[in-house]
């Protein structure tokens, strides 16, 4: 284990990435626990206010991200300075992305249906960084054998091909497959060969004069959402808490 860590994490300079990911996930989990306790009225925690103004935790998150980012640039990937900067950056990113929906909507939608976007972005970011960390760096490792050089060259070629597949999958409206496909071989290929989602750039460009393809795309998207919407929402609720129920429309209230 120690040799693997030295060879694939420390030697390529990926230790700051590992520390940043750990700080990112821990900060997000701790923040969600605290906010859920505040919401339930339990524990010693409460909202931070200054002069009647509610200070959202995205504010210290931005500060930590700036400090960690500039600290990482100044210190490089090696040494204790880079490790400390990586931890600050991970903590700041966790606080910022936990309120991603607030930034997107410019409104306090933390416990609303729109607030689910924050959980989606955090999970997607953690998964992507974890995949990058799990792979090995094509460069930056000393004393590579000929076999290692050849295998790492193959990896570079695979990444280039996967990037092309990811672009096609993204144009078909399959964002998650496109993002993961940049790192994991052939995942984006699944999204690239399947029907595009209705309303995606690919569907607008190639399905305009193909009503049968357009109808198949709508039916497949409906079946996919019907199958996976429930489990995805349950997973989001388990991580981030259930959103507040939507108020009834005025017509129904009347």
QUIVEN-V419299 format. One line per field, one symbol per residue. ss: DSSP state (H for helix, E for strand, C for the rest). psi: psi as a letter, one per 40 degrees, with the letter a starting at -180 (. if undefined). A space follows every 10 residues. Layout:
# QUIVEN-V419299
ss = ???
psi = ???
This chain:
# QUIVEN-V419299
ss = CHHHHHHHHH CCCCHHHHHH HHHHHHHHHH HHHHHHHHHH CCCCCCCCEE CCEECCHHHH HHHHHHHHHH HHHHHCCCCH HHHHHHHHHH HHHHHHHHCH HHHHHCCCCC CCHHHHHHHH HHHHHHHHHH HHHHCCCCCC CCCCCHHHHH HHHHHHHHHH HHHHHHHHHH HCCCHHHHHH HCCCCCHHHH HHHCCCCCCC HHHHHHCCCC HHHHHHHHHH HHHHHHHHHH HHHHHHHHHH CCCCCCCCCH HHHC
psi = dddddddedd defedddddd dddddddddd ddddddddde fiieiiihih fehhhieddd dddddddddd ddddeaeiid dddddddddd ddddddddfd ddddefigfd eiddeddddd dddddddddd ddddiihdie hifhiddddd dddddddddd dddddddddd deegdddddd eddhhedddd ddeiiiihei dddddeedeg dddddddddd dddddddedd ddddddddde ihiiihiiid ddd.
